[in-house]
Amino acid sequence: MFECNLRGDIENKLKAIKAAAKKKKVVFRGNVEKGSFHKDVIMPVLGKMRVLGGNYRIQGGIITVTITVKPPTYNWDKKETEVRDFIESD
């Protein structure tokens, strides 16, 4: 779990987050209060697998992101920094 400050208009920031998620083939559902996201991939032999999942809550200009599904070998410190930088940008 991590928290980020949302700068500027929260609705516009959420639209930008949704657009960025769509480009990365991440399903993003929610509104200015709460929501969820996930990414599935098709693996040979194994079929459809969820490789990323989580939820968020926005309160008082702060977004709390909780990752509930993640690959064990992924560098999450780096990814959290990237996500945090994007969310907190103007």
Buried (B, 14 or more C-beta within 10 A) or exposed (E): EBEBEBEEEBEEBBEBBBEBBEEEEBEBEBEEEBBBBBBBEEEEEEEEEEBBBBBBBBEEEEBBBEBEEBEEEEEEEEEBEEBBEEBEEE
